[in-house]
Amino acid sequence: MQQFLEHLAVIAFVIVFFWTRDVFAATTVLLVAITAQVAFYKLTGRPLSNVLKITFWLSLILGGLTLVLRDETFIQWKPSLVAWAMALGLVGAMWFAKLLVLKKMLGSAITTEDAVWRKLTYGWTLGLTANGFINLWVAYNYSMETWVTFKFVGLIGLQLLYVVIMMVYLVRIGAIKDDDAAASSQPNNENSTEA
C-alpha cells in the first residue's frame, strides 16, 4: 500500500496525459496530487520519506516552470534529477556521514558486512545515475507519449532489474541463502486457502 501511495501522483499524471494528450494538464494534476499526498501524510502524522520530499520539491519547481513557461522540458528533467539526487544522497551519506543508507533500510532483513553494503551503495548509485541519463535520452529522442510510457513503465522496470541484480549478488556471496530467497518468493502454504 505504501508503494502505491508513493506513486499515486505519477499514476495520476500518466492517466491524465493519456486521457487528454496534454502534458500541461497532466502536470497540473501531478502538482495537485503530490501536494495532496504530502498534505495527507502531514495530517495523518505519517513520516515523509526522503524520496517523497525530493520528488515533492522537484515536482513543484519543475512542474511550475513547465506550466509558467509552457515548456515540457522541465517536467521531463524531473525523473533524472530525482534519480541523481537519490544517487548523491546514497553515496554522499556513505562518504561524508559514514552512513550506509541501504543497510539502514534493509539491515533488518539482510545481515552482511559493511563492505558488501558499500558495494551495494555504489551499485545503486551507478544504476540511479544511469536512470537519469536514460530518461533524458528517451525524452530527447522520442515522442512525449513514448517518454510518458517510459517514465511509468521503463524506470520502474529498471529499478526492479536492479533489485534482481542485488538479490542475485547477495545470494552468490552467501548473504542470502538460496533456500531463504526461494522461501520468500513462494506463497506460504499455511496461510493459503483452498478454493
trRosetta pair geometry for C-beta under 8 A, 3 or more apart (Angstrom, degrees):
i j d omega theta_ij theta_ji phi_ij phi_ji
1 4 5.6 -54 -154 34 36 114
1 5 6.5 35 151 -18 67 104
2 5 5.7 -55 -151 36 32 111
2 6 6.3 35 151 -23 66 105
3 6 5.5 -52 -148 33 33 115
3 7 6.5 10 159 -2 65 110
4 7 6.3 -73 -150 47 28 96
4 8 6.6 57 149 -63 65 86
5 8 5.5 -20 -151 -22 35 120
5 37 6.9 146 176 -146 84 110
6 49 7.1 -5 -111 31 119 138
6 51 7.2 28 -158 98 124 122
6 52 6.3 -110 -132 -77 85 105
7 10 5.0 -58 -166 46 72 114
7 11 5.6 79 133 -30 87 100
8 11 5.6 -55 -147 35 30 113
8 12 6.4 32 154 -19 65 104
8 33 6.2 -150 122 174 90 117
8 37 5.9 159 67 -91 123 128
9 12 5.6 -51 -150 35 33 113
9 13 6.5 39 149 -23 64 103
9 30 5.4 80 171 -152 97 65
9 33 3.9 157 -116 109 76 113
9 34 4.0 35 -108 -66 160 80
9 37 5.8 -88 -46 -12 109 143
9 55 7.7 150 62 145 139 124
9 59 7.1 -10 143 -124 149 164
10 13 5.4 -49 -150 32 35 117
10 14 6.4 34 153 -18 66 103
10 30 7.4 38 -93 -124 38 103
10 151 7.3 -146 -161 138 113 105
10 152 6.4 160 153 -104 109 84
11 14 5.9 -54 -149 36 31 109
11 15 6.3 30 154 -18 65 107
11 152 7.6 100 -97 -132 52 120
12 15 5.8 -55 -145 37 30 111
12 16 6.2 23 161 -13 66 109
12 29 5.1 -142 145 145 108 112
12 30 6.5 166 89 -87 102 51
12 33 4.3 164 46 -70 156 160
13 16 6.3 -63 -148 41 24 104
13 17 6.1 23 157 -21 63 111
13 26 4.8 77 -161 174 66 98
13 27 7.2 43 -131 -84 105 36
13 29 6.2 171 -90 87 51 102
13 30 4.1 31 -82 -77 111 106
13 33 7.4 -126 -41 37 77 143
13 148 7.7 -148 132 -145 96 105
14 17 5.8 -56 -145 35 27 111
14 18 6.4 12 164 -6 64 109
14 26 7.6 75 -61 -151 15 128
14 148 6.0 147 -121 171 75 104
14 151 7.5 -165 -83 85 104 107
14 152 4.7 44 -89 -69 146 146
15 18 6.4 -67 -148 43 24 98
15 19 6.0 21 156 -19 64 116
16 19 5.6 -60 -141 40 30 112
16 20 5.8 -7 172 12 69 114
16 22 7.8 -63 148 65 90 85
16 25 5.7 -139 160 122 117 95
16 26 4.3 165 93 -103 105 70
16 29 4.4 135 -17 21 163 158
17 20 6.8 -76 -137 53 19 84
17 21 7.0 57 174 -104 58 23
17 22 7.2 -142 -128 60 53 42
17 23 6.2 28 -121 -98 106 54
17 25 7.7 162 -89 78 49 89
17 26 3.8 15 -65 -79 83 152
17 144 7.8 -137 -171 146 124 107
17 148 5.1 -147 114 -138 156 158
18 21 7.3 32 -140 -69 25 60
18 145 7.7 87 -101 -133 81 89
18 148 7.2 -176 -54 118 87 144
20 25 4.8 -27 90 69 161 149
20 26 7.0 -166 54 -47 115 85
21 145 7.8 -24 -128 -78 88 102
22 25 4.0 55 96 13 118 111
22 26 6.5 163 92 -12 62 85
23 26 5.4 -55 -145 42 35 114
23 27 6.1 41 153 -25 67 105
23 66 7.5 -99 135 176 105 130
23 72 4.6 22 116 -109 155 128
23 75 6.8 176 171 61 112 145
23 144 5.9 -97 -59 -166 127 140
23 148 7.9 -146 -103 -68 94 123
24 27 5.6 -47 -143 34 31 113
24 28 6.6 38 153 -22 61 101
24 66 7.0 -169 -109 140 70 99
24 67 6.1 114 -151 -110 91 71
24 70 6.9 -15 -91 -129 134 70
24 72 7.6 -102 -59 -79 71 92
25 28 5.7 -51 -152 32 32 114
25 29 6.6 30 151 -15 64 104
26 29 5.7 -55 -150 38 33 110
26 30 6.3 41 148 -25 65 104
26 148 7.7 -29 160 -120 170 135
27 30 5.3 -47 -147 32 34 118
27 31 6.5 34 154 -19 65 101
27 63 4.9 172 -175 -148 100 92
27 66 5.0 -122 -148 99 164 138
27 67 5.9 -164 109 -59 129 94
27 72 7.8 -152 -47 -119 136 77
27 75 5.2 -105 -104 -83 120 152
28 31 5.9 -55 -153 34 30 109
28 32 6.5 26 152 -14 65 107
28 63 8.0 155 -75 175 29 114
28 67 6.6 96 -74 -98 81 133
29 32 5.7 -55 -145 41 33 110
29 33 5.9 32 156 -20 68 111
30 33 5.8 -58 -141 39 25 109
30 34 6.1 15 164 -12 65 109
30 59 6.1 -135 143 -160 107 120
30 63 5.8 -148 91 -113 117 143
30 75 7.6 117 53 -142 159 126
31 34 6.3 -55 -138 39 25 101
31 35 6.2 24 160 -17 61 112
31 59 6.2 174 -98 148 64 103
31 60 6.6 100 -134 -103 98 56
31 63 4.7 177 -68 128 106 148
31 64 7.3 103 -107 -61 142 69
31 67 7.7 -43 -18 -25 149 141
32 35 6.0 -62 -149 40 25 110
32 36 6.2 24 155 -17 64 110
33 36 5.7 -57 -146 39 28 110
33 37 6.2 33 153 -24 64 107
34 37 5.3 -47 -144 34 35 118
34 38 6.4 34 156 -17 65 102
34 55 6.8 -135 -141 128 136 97
34 56 5.5 178 159 -114 116 68
34 59 4.9 48 51 92 167 162
34 60 7.7 -132 93 -51 127 78
35 38 6.0 -54 -148 38 30 107
35 39 6.2 31 152 -18 64 108
35 56 7.7 113 -84 -149 49 99
35 60 7.7 91 -73 -85 98 104
36 39 5.6 -55 -144 39 31 113
36 40 6.2 38 153 -25 65 104
37 40 5.7 -52 -149 32 28 113
37 41 6.6 29 152 -17 62 104
37 52 7.5 -127 127 -158 120 120
37 56 7.9 -143 79 -93 106 105
38 41 5.6 -51 -150 35 34 113
38 42 6.4 33 152 -18 66 106
38 48 6.6 25 -134 -107 84 130
38 52 7.1 160 -91 156 87 111
38 56 5.3 67 -66 -116 139 142
39 42 5.7 -55 -147 38 32 111
39 43 6.0 28 157 -17 67 110
40 43 5.9 -57 -141 40 27 107
40 44 6.1 7 165 -2 64 114
40 46 7.8 2 123 33 74 124
41 44 6.4 -70 -142 48 22 97
41 46 4.5 -90 -150 72 74 103
41 47 7.5 -50 -180 92 113 13
41 48 5.4 99 132 -78 150 82
41 52 7.4 103 -38 138 167 155
42 45 7.8 30 178 -71 27 29
42 48 7.7 -1 -64 -47 75 114
48 52 5.0 -125 -170 85 84 122
48 53 5.3 98 136 -60 121 90
48 56 7.8 -31 -165 -11 135 144
49 52 4.6 95 56 6 82 101
49 53 7.1 -143 95 -5 45 84
50 53 5.5 -51 -149 35 36 114
50 54 6.3 35 154 -18 67 104
50 89 6.6 149 143 -162 143 160
51 54 5.8 -55 -149 38 31 110
51 55 6.1 29 154 -17 65 110
51 82 7.4 63 -158 -174 79 108
51 86 6.4 22 -104 -94 91 117
52 55 5.6 -54 -140 41 31 112
52 56 6.0 39 156 -27 65 105
53 56 5.7 -52 -147 31 27 114
53 57 6.6 15 160 -9 62 107
54 57 6.4 -63 -150 41 27 101
54 58 6.1 15 160 -8 66 114
54 82 5.7 128 126 -132 115 78
54 85 4.9 171 -153 109 140 146
54 86 7.0 -168 63 -59 167 78
54 89 8.0 -103 -61 -38 146 143
55 58 6.1 -61 -139 46 26 104
55 59 5.8 31 159 -25 64 111
55 78 7.9 71 -143 173 67 109
55 82 5.6 34 -89 -117 75 132
56 59 5.9 -60 -148 34 22 111
56 60 6.5 19 157 -17 61 107
57 60 5.8 -53 -147 35 32 110
57 61 6.2 23 158 -12 66 109
58 61 5.8 -57 -140 43 32 106
58 62 5.5 8 170 3 71 116
58 78 5.3 137 140 -141 113 87
58 81 5.4 175 -139 98 142 124
58 82 5.8 -149 52 -68 159 85
58 85 7.5 -148 -50 -9 138 150
59 62 6.6 -61 -125 52 19 91
59 63 4.9 15 175 -12 62 126
59 78 6.3 61 -88 -145 57 143
60 63 6.2 -46 -113 46 13 106
60 64 5.8 19 166 -23 54 115
61 64 5.9 -62 -150 35 17 111
61 65 6.6 13 155 -14 59 107
62 65 5.6 -50 -146 37 34 111
62 66 6.3 42 151 -25 64 102
62 74 4.3 -176 -166 160 79 94
62 75 5.7 142 136 -88 103 44
62 77 6.1 -144 -138 71 141 97
62 78 4.7 -174 79 -75 154 97
62 81 7.3 165 -48 33 146 146
63 66 5.4 -49 -149 31 34 117
63 67 6.5 26 155 -13 65 105
63 74 7.4 -170 -66 116 19 112
63 75 5.7 60 -97 -96 61 100
63 78 7.3 28 -48 -71 78 145
64 67 5.9 -59 -149 39 30 105
64 68 6.0 20 159 -12 68 112
65 68 5.9 -57 -133 44 29 105
65 69 5.5 -3 176 11 68 117
65 71 7.2 -43 141 61 86 101
65 74 4.2 -170 91 -130 113 168
66 69 6.9 -68 -129 53 13 87
66 70 7.7 50 168 -114 49 13
66 71 6.2 -118 -130 75 53 55
66 72 5.8 48 -146 -112 110 37
66 73 7.7 -176 -104 52 86 47
66 74 4.3 -144 -62 65 80 112
66 75 4.3 16 -70 -31 155 102
67 70 7.3 14 -170 -73 24 50
69 74 7.2 103 52 -18 123 135
71 74 6.0 85 96 -8 92 97
72 75 5.7 -56 -162 41 62 106
72 76 6.0 64 142 -25 81 106
72 144 6.7 -12 142 -113 164 122
73 76 5.6 -62 -150 38 33 114
73 77 6.5 35 154 -24 67 104
73 139 7.8 106 -134 160 61 128
74 77 5.9 -56 -156 29 31 111
74 78 7.4 51 146 -42 60 90
75 78 5.5 -23 -162 -7 44 121
76 79 7.8 -46 -177 22 40 96
76 135 7.6 170 172 155 74 97
76 136 7.6 105 141 -112 100 57
76 139 4.0 120 177 -141 128 138
76 147 6.2 -24 -125 172 109 150
77 80 5.5 -66 -164 45 55 114
77 81 5.8 47 146 -21 86 109
77 136 7.2 31 -110 -94 65 97
77 139 7.6 -174 -63 113 50 177
78 81 5.9 -61 -143 40 30 106
78 82 6.2 30 160 -20 67 106
79 82 5.7 -54 -144 37 32 112
79 83 6.2 32 157 -19 66 107
79 131 7.4 -102 151 148 101 102
79 132 7.3 -176 120 -112 71 57
79 135 4.6 -158 93 -137 117 158
79 151 5.7 -155 -46 -134 151 95
79 155 6.0 -104 -167 -91 139 160
80 83 5.8 -56 -149 37 29 110
80 84 6.2 23 156 -14 65 110
80 131 7.6 -175 -112 117 55 72
80 132 3.7 89 -152 -155 75 80
80 133 7.3 97 -131 -53 113 28
80 135 4.7 -155 -64 74 87 129
80 136 5.3 36 -77 -45 149 98
81 84 5.7 -54 -140 41 32 109
81 85 6.1 36 157 -23 65 106
81 132 7.3 105 -47 -130 24 116
82 85 5.8 -55 -146 36 28 111
82 86 6.4 28 154 -18 63 106
83 86 5.8 -57 -151 36 30 110
83 87 6.3 30 151 -19 65 106
83 128 4.5 -176 -176 -176 85 82
83 129 7.1 169 138 -80 106 21
83 131 4.3 -149 -137 88 154 114
83 132 4.2 -160 79 -59 124 88
83 135 7.1 162 4 -3 142 137
83 155 7.9 -122 -69 -149 127 121
84 87 5.4 -50 -145 36 35 114
84 88 6.2 35 155 -17 66 104
84 128 7.0 165 -79 138 29 99
84 129 6.4 67 -106 -111 73 62
84 132 4.7 48 -48 -81 93 159
85 88 5.8 -53 -146 39 30 110
85 89 6.2 36 152 -23 63 106
86 89 5.5 -53 -147 35 31 116
86 90 6.5 33 154 -21 64 102
86 128 5.2 -124 87 -155 106 154
87 90 5.9 -53 -151 33 30 110
87 91 6.4 8 161 1 66 109
87 124 7.4 -167 -111 126 72 74
87 125 4.5 102 -156 -147 88 66
87 126 8.0 137 -136 -27 123 16
87 128 3.9 -171 -65 90 99 123
87 129 4.9 97 -123 -55 169 79
87 132 7.6 -86 -2 -16 137 129
88 91 6.4 -65 -140 49 28 95
88 92 5.2 28 164 -21 68 121
89 92 5.9 -53 -125 42 20 110
89 93 6.0 23 167 -21 59 109
89 101 7.0 51 134 -50 92 164
90 93 6.3 -62 -153 33 19 107
90 94 6.7 11 153 -13 58 110
90 101 5.4 -111 -121 41 66 133
90 102 7.1 37 -141 -35 110 95
90 121 5.2 180 164 -158 107 89
90 124 5.8 -136 -152 95 171 115
90 125 5.2 -150 84 -74 126 92
90 128 7.4 134 11 21 136 148
91 94 5.6 -57 -150 39 35 112
91 95 6.0 26 157 -14 70 110
91 121 6.4 138 -87 154 61 107
91 122 7.3 72 -98 -96 105 56
91 125 4.7 57 -47 -105 113 148
92 95 6.0 -58 -137 42 29 103
92 96 5.6 -15 179 18 68 116
92 97 7.5 48 134 4 69 98
93 96 7.1 -67 -119 54 16 83
93 97 4.9 -41 -155 47 58 118
93 99 4.3 -65 169 73 101 102
93 100 7.6 159 116 -85 107 14
93 101 5.1 77 77 -42 153 107
94 97 7.7 -1 -35 56 10 75
94 98 7.2 31 -166 -125 37 24
94 99 6.7 -103 -81 70 40 49
94 100 6.0 52 -103 -95 92 59
94 101 7.4 -88 -51 0 85 86
94 118 6.5 127 -160 -122 138 79
94 121 5.2 103 -56 156 151 163
99 104 6.9 2 177 -33 97 133
100 103 3.8 42 106 14 117 119
100 104 6.5 159 92 -18 63 83
100 114 6.3 -156 -40 -142 153 85
100 117 4.3 39 -171 142 146 135
100 118 6.9 -84 -109 -68 117 60
100 121 6.4 -114 -143 -55 81 134
101 104 5.5 -54 -150 35 34 113
101 105 6.3 27 154 -15 68 108
101 121 7.1 110 42 -112 87 109
102 105 5.7 -58 -145 42 33 108
102 106 5.7 -16 171 22 71 114
102 117 5.7 179 77 -156 106 88
102 120 5.2 -131 104 111 165 122
102 121 5.7 -151 5 -76 124 78
102 124 6.7 155 -71 4 132 150
103 106 6.7 -73 -123 59 21 78
103 107 4.5 47 176 -66 65 112
103 114 7.2 -20 -72 -115 155 68
103 117 4.3 -2 -57 -131 110 149
104 107 6.2 -2 -93 -1 14 121
106 109 5.4 -66 -170 49 71 104
106 110 5.1 7 144 26 105 111
107 110 6.7 -78 -119 64 27 70
107 111 7.3 65 -168 -94 65 54
110 170 6.4 -59 -143 -150 136 147
110 175 5.9 38 -171 154 104 113
110 176 6.5 -50 -121 -65 100 100
111 175 7.3 -168 78 -162 47 84
112 116 4.2 -50 138 62 129 148
112 117 6.8 157 87 -43 101 81
112 170 7.1 -118 -48 -137 151 97
112 173 7.6 62 -137 104 136 124
112 175 4.0 -15 -79 -126 128 122
113 116 5.5 103 64 5 68 98
113 117 7.5 -131 111 0 40 90
114 117 5.3 -54 -149 38 43 114
114 118 6.3 48 152 -24 71 99
115 118 5.7 -49 -151 32 32 113
115 119 6.7 33 150 -18 63 102
116 119 5.6 -51 -151 35 36 111
116 120 6.4 36 150 -18 66 104
116 170 7.6 89 178 -109 132 79
116 173 6.6 175 -114 106 126 157
116 175 6.1 145 177 -72 165 144
117 120 5.6 -52 -147 38 34 113
117 121 6.3 41 151 -25 65 103
118 121 5.5 -50 -149 32 33 115
118 122 6.6 31 153 -15 64 102
119 122 5.8 -54 -151 37 33 109
119 123 6.3 36 150 -21 65 107
119 169 7.9 -149 121 165 123 143
120 123 5.4 -53 -146 36 33 116
120 124 6.3 29 157 -14 67 105
120 166 6.1 64 -134 -134 105 109
120 169 7.6 167 -90 95 87 142
121 124 6.1 -56 -145 40 28 105
121 125 6.1 32 153 -22 63 109
122 125 5.5 -53 -144 37 31 115
122 126 6.3 34 155 -20 65 104
123 126 5.8 -55 -151 35 29 110
123 127 6.3 26 152 -16 64 108
123 162 7.4 153 142 -158 100 100
123 165 7.3 -156 176 115 133 121
123 166 6.8 151 108 -89 144 89
123 169 7.6 -124 -80 -9 170 169
124 127 5.4 -53 -143 40 35 113
124 128 6.0 32 159 -17 69 106
124 162 6.5 95 -110 173 70 136
124 166 7.7 20 -64 -77 94 130
125 128 6.1 -55 -143 40 26 106
125 129 6.2 28 155 -19 62 109
126 129 5.8 -57 -148 37 27 112
126 130 6.3 29 154 -19 64 107
127 130 5.6 -55 -149 36 30 112
127 131 6.4 38 151 -25 64 101
127 158 7.2 166 -176 155 101 102
127 159 7.7 115 148 -107 128 54
127 162 4.5 73 -158 -103 164 135
128 131 5.3 -43 -149 27 36 118
128 132 6.9 41 152 -21 62 98
129 132 5.8 -51 -160 28 34 113
129 133 6.9 24 150 -9 65 104
130 133 5.9 -61 -152 41 36 106
130 134 5.9 35 153 -20 71 109
130 158 7.8 -150 102 -176 106 139
131 134 5.7 -57 -141 39 28 110
131 135 6.2 35 157 -25 64 105
131 155 6.0 80 -158 -136 114 91
131 158 5.7 158 -99 107 100 148
131 159 7.5 27 -91 -62 144 82
132 135 5.8 -53 -151 30 27 113
132 136 6.8 20 155 -12 61 105
133 136 5.8 -56 -151 38 35 108
133 137 6.3 39 151 -23 67 105
134 137 5.5 -52 -147 34 34 115
134 138 6.4 32 155 -16 66 103
134 154 7.7 -141 135 146 123 125
134 158 7.2 148 69 -81 157 160
135 138 6.0 -58 -152 38 29 107
135 139 6.2 29 152 -21 65 110
135 150 7.4 165 -121 124 62 118
135 151 7.1 66 -135 -98 104 76
135 155 6.6 25 -82 -82 107 118
136 139 5.4 -52 -141 38 34 115
136 140 6.1 17 164 -7 68 111
137 140 6.5 -66 -143 45 23 97
137 141 5.8 -11 169 8 62 124
138 141 6.4 -77 -131 51 21 92
138 142 5.3 -31 -170 27 65 122
138 146 6.6 -140 -176 126 99 100
138 147 5.3 143 131 -108 100 74
138 150 4.7 -95 176 82 162 169
138 154 7.2 138 -70 77 165 165
139 142 7.5 -49 -90 48 8 81
139 147 5.0 71 -101 -122 59 135
142 146 3.8 -79 149 84 128 142
142 147 5.9 160 85 -50 102 78
142 150 7.5 99 69 -14 147 138
143 146 4.8 100 56 7 77 100
143 147 7.0 -139 99 -4 42 87
144 147 5.6 -55 -147 38 34 112
144 148 6.3 34 156 -20 68 104
145 148 6.0 -53 -147 35 28 108
145 149 6.4 28 154 -16 62 107
146 149 5.7 -57 -149 39 31 111
146 150 6.1 30 153 -18 67 108
147 150 5.6 -56 -145 40 31 111
147 151 6.1 39 154 -28 66 103
148 151 5.5 -47 -145 29 31 117
148 152 6.6 17 159 -8 62 107
149 152 6.3 -68 -153 43 28 100
149 153 5.7 -17 170 21 70 116
149 154 7.2 74 122 -15 68 102
150 153 6.6 -70 -120 59 23 81
150 154 3.7 -13 -157 16 68 139
150 155 6.8 82 150 -25 68 82
151 154 7.1 20 -25 46 15 97
151 155 5.9 -2 -157 1 35 126
152 155 7.4 59 -10 37 3 97
152 156 6.8 -14 163 -3 42 119
153 156 6.3 -72 -151 43 22 105
153 157 5.9 23 156 -22 64 115
154 157 5.5 -57 -145 37 27 114
154 158 6.4 29 157 -21 64 103
155 158 5.7 -47 -147 32 33 112
155 159 6.7 32 153 -17 62 102
156 159 5.8 -55 -152 36 34 110
156 160 6.5 36 149 -19 65 104
157 160 5.6 -53 -149 36 33 111
157 161 6.4 38 150 -22 65 102
158 161 5.4 -50 -151 32 35 116
158 162 6.6 37 150 -20 65 101
159 162 5.5 -48 -150 33 37 113
159 163 6.6 42 149 -21 64 100
160 163 5.5 -49 -151 32 37 115
160 164 6.6 39 150 -19 66 101
161 164 5.7 -52 -151 35 34 112
161 165 6.4 35 151 -18 66 104
162 165 5.6 -50 -145 37 34 113
162 166 6.2 37 153 -21 65 105
163 166 5.6 -54 -149 36 30 113
163 167 6.3 30 153 -19 65 106
164 167 5.7 -55 -147 37 31 110
164 168 6.3 31 154 -19 65 105
165 168 5.8 -54 -147 36 30 111
165 169 6.3 32 153 -19 64 107
166 169 5.7 -56 -150 37 30 113
166 170 6.3 27 154 -17 66 108
167 170 5.7 -55 -145 38 31 109
167 171 6.3 32 155 -19 65 105
167 176 6.8 -46 -157 53 70 155
167 181 6.5 121 179 -130 111 125
168 171 5.8 -55 -148 37 30 110
168 172 6.2 31 154 -21 65 108
169 172 5.7 -57 -147 36 29 112
169 173 6.5 10 162 -5 65 108
170 173 6.3 -61 -142 44 28 98
170 175 4.2 -78 -162 68 84 114
170 176 4.4 51 128 7 109 108
171 174 7.7 38 179 -73 29 23
171 175 7.6 -77 -60 54 22 72
171 176 5.0 -51 -80 78 63 96
171 177 7.5 54 -134 179 76 7
171 178 6.0 78 -158 -80 116 64
171 181 5.5 -21 -89 -32 122 153
174 177 7.3 19 -155 -83 60 62
176 180 5.4 -127 -172 82 79 124
176 181 5.3 84 142 -57 120 101
177 180 4.3 94 58 3 86 104
177 181 7.0 -158 90 -5 45 84
178 181 5.8 -57 -147 39 32 109
178 182 6.1 30 156 -17 67 109
179 182 5.8 -56 -144 40 29 110
179 183 6.1 30 155 -21 64 109
180 183 5.7 -55 -144 37 28 111
180 184 6.3 24 157 -18 63 107
181 184 6.0 -56 -147 36 28 107
181 185 6.6 15 157 -9 63 110
182 185 6.1 -67 -149 42 30 102
182 186 6.1 26 156 -21 68 112
183 186 5.8 -57 -139 36 30 108
187 191 7.6 -121 170 68 87 98
187 192 5.6 69 139 -63 124 124
188 191 4.5 46 91 21 110 108
188 192 6.8 171 88 -25 55 86
189 192 5.5 -52 -140 26 39 114
